[in-house]
Amino acid sequence: ELTMDLIAKDSSLVDVLMPYPDRKTALDLMEGLFPVNISVLEMRRRKADVRRARENDRKSSGDVTEECPESELTAKQRSEDPTGKGNCALSGSGDDTKDLDDITCKKLELICSLRAKVRALEEDRELILAEAKQCAGHGEELEAAVRAACKPNELERYVMFISDLEKVVSLLLCLSSRLARVQNAMRKIDGNTDAEEKQSLNERHKLLSRQREDAKDLKENLDRRERVVAEILAKHLTEQQLQAYRHFVQLKTSLLIEQKDLEEQIKFFKEQIENLEESIPL
């Protein structure tokens, strides 16, 4: 609501504050490529949101307020105008001045809100990294079980598959992220867009699309190898160990995807903060 209010008052912020759900992300382009239930990632995110909402409720009920960290921009404004009249309580006459003051106040309010989002997402990322570390530990235990039960050449197939799984997922995430950014930039093309810039975007889009298709071929090859590995493990491991293997592969993939998604969101919101700060007159 605050974002849309700002856009209504300052149309130059449309590109800066384009609503997040309308953007293409690596997560959008990854859907369907791996047997990962994307809704599980969203469910985890919602649980984190609920947890933070409860924490905020407790702070509110306890009359505890969390101040928005002061940015260098705000500090500079305050130092140049120690009376505080240069911020949200500017004195002046005329509707234009009041409207400008209102826009500045709303921008500062939105910056504060975005910083809170970034902090929350960074906390989620730390949780994902901790979970990834635990997952790596389970992977080592699983590899030890495969080493004890399988022949050396079968172990080698397994180890190579797990290693290449991470490489292929990471490659597709990287290319999907770059492609999504180019697609978002292309959506802003209009009659005022420089011809050279438009050509550059089109060429990058073609290159990244082609590279992503090549990476999808690697993914298909990986799928075939996964079926071979699954057949090998089925001959030597217990049903419980097989379930642990399937869970490990899916969790490893899910964590890589979610980590990239969080990093994308953090980067996006930080860019919004930077652009908003640059739009505030000193």
Secondary structure, DSSP 8 states (H G I E B T S, - for coil): -HHHHHHHH-GGGTTTT--GGGS--HHHHHTTTSS--HHHHHHHHHHHHHHHHHHHHHHHHTT--------HHHHHHHHH-TTSTTTTT----SHHHHHHHHHHHHHHHHHHHHHHHHHHHHHHHHHHHHHHHHHHHHHHHHHHHHHHHS-HHHHHHHHHHHHHHHHHHHHHHHHHHHHHHHHHHHTT--TTS-HHHHHHHHHHHHHHHHHHHHHHHHHHHHHHHHHHHHHHHHHHS-HHHHHHHHHHHHHHHHHHHHHHHHHHHHHHHHHHHHHHHHHS--
